[in-house]
Amino acid sequence: MDDDQFNFNIRKYLKKVGITSQPGIENAVRSAIDKKSMRGDENLDVKITLSIDALNFSVEINGEISLS
């Protein structure tokens, strides 16, 4: 295994996750604010689950996104 290439490919995938999910989160928050179901100053609890079926691997990553 080429450790450098492996590390690069992991980082490339994780960047894709961030780039793909950010617009969805932004749109959902803006929509909730427009519908008055959120004020826009909340802290949102977030969770992402990453799994690799071939390795029987799963990790849950929890965090928080502040809107102000």
C-alpha positions as a Markdown table, in Angstrom:
| # | Residue | x | y | z |
|---|---|---|---|---|
| 1 | Met | 0.0 | 0.0 | 0.0 |
| 2 | Asp | 1.2 | 3.5 | -0.8 |
| 3 | Asp | 0.6 | 5.4 | 2.4 |
| 4 | Asp | 0.9 | 8.8 | 0.8 |
| 5 | Gln | -1.5 | 8.0 | -2.0 |
| 6 | Phe | -3.9 | 6.4 | 0.5 |
| 7 | Asn | -3.8 | 9.5 | 2.7 |
| 8 | Phe | -4.4 | 11.7 | -0.3 |
| 9 | Asn | -7.4 | 9.7 | -1.4 |
| 10 | Ile | -8.9 | 9.8 | 2.0 |
| 11 | Arg | -8.5 | 13.5 | 2.2 |
| 12 | Lys | -9.9 | 13.9 | -1.3 |
| 13 | Tyr | -13.0 | 11.9 | -0.3 |
| 14 | Leu | -13.6 | 13.9 | 2.9 |
| 15 | Lys | -13.3 | 17.1 | 0.9 |
| 16 | Lys | -16.0 | 15.9 | -1.4 |
| 17 | Val | -18.2 | 15.1 | 1.6 |
| 18 | Gly | -17.8 | 18.7 | 2.8 |
| 19 | Ile | -18.3 | 20.3 | -0.6 |
| 20 | Thr | -21.4 | 18.2 | -1.2 |
| 21 | Ser | -23.0 | 18.6 | 2.2 |
| 22 | Gln | -22.4 | 22.4 | 2.7 |
| 23 | Pro | -24.9 | 23.7 | 0.1 |
| 24 | Gly | -27.6 | 21.3 | 1.4 |
| 25 | Ile | -27.1 | 22.5 | 5.0 |
| 26 | Glu | -27.2 | 26.1 | 3.9 |
| 27 | Asn | -30.4 | 25.7 | 1.8 |
| 28 | Ala | -32.1 | 23.8 | 4.6 |
| 29 | Val | -31.3 | 26.5 | 7.2 |
| 30 | Arg | -32.3 | 29.3 | 4.9 |
| 31 | Ser | -35.6 | 27.5 | 4.1 |
| 32 | Ala | -36.3 | 27.0 | 7.8 |
| 33 | Ile | -35.6 | 30.7 | 8.5 |
| 34 | Asp | -37.9 | 31.7 | 5.6 |
| 35 | Lys | -40.7 | 29.5 | 7.0 |
| 36 | Lys | -40.1 | 31.0 | 10.5 |
| 37 | Ser | -39.4 | 27.6 | 12.0 |
| 38 | Met | -36.0 | 29.0 | 13.0 |
| 39 | Arg | -34.9 | 32.4 | 14.1 |
| 40 | Gly | -31.4 | 32.2 | 12.7 |
| 41 | Asp | -29.4 | 32.5 | 15.9 |
| 42 | Glu | -29.6 | 28.8 | 17.0 |
| 43 | Asn | -26.8 | 26.3 | 17.5 |
| 44 | Leu | -27.6 | 23.2 | 15.5 |
| 45 | Asp | -26.5 | 19.7 | 16.7 |
| 46 | Val | -25.1 | 17.8 | 13.7 |
| 47 | Lys | -24.2 | 14.2 | 13.2 |
| 48 | Ile | -22.6 | 12.4 | 10.2 |
| 49 | Thr | -22.2 | 8.7 | 10.0 |
| 50 | Leu | -19.4 | 7.4 | 7.8 |
| 51 | Ser | -19.3 | 3.7 | 6.8 |
| 52 | Ile | -17.2 | 1.5 | 4.7 |
| 53 | Asp | -19.1 | -1.7 | 4.1 |
| 54 | Ala | -16.2 | -3.7 | 2.8 |
| 55 | Leu | -14.4 | -3.1 | 6.1 |
| 56 | Asn | -17.4 | -3.4 | 8.4 |
| 57 | Phe | -16.4 | 0.0 | 9.6 |
| 58 | Ser | -18.7 | 2.8 | 10.8 |
| 59 | Val | -17.9 | 6.0 | 12.8 |
| 60 | Glu | -20.4 | 8.6 | 14.0 |
| 61 | Ile | -19.1 | 12.2 | 14.2 |
| 62 | Asn | -21.1 | 14.7 | 16.3 |
| 63 | Gly | -20.7 | 18.4 | 16.3 |
| 64 | Glu | -22.4 | 21.7 | 16.4 |
| 65 | Ile | -23.0 | 24.5 | 13.9 |
| 66 | Ser | -23.6 | 27.9 | 15.2 |
| 67 | Leu | -25.8 | 30.2 | 13.1 |
| 68 | Ser | -24.5 | 33.4 | 14.7 |
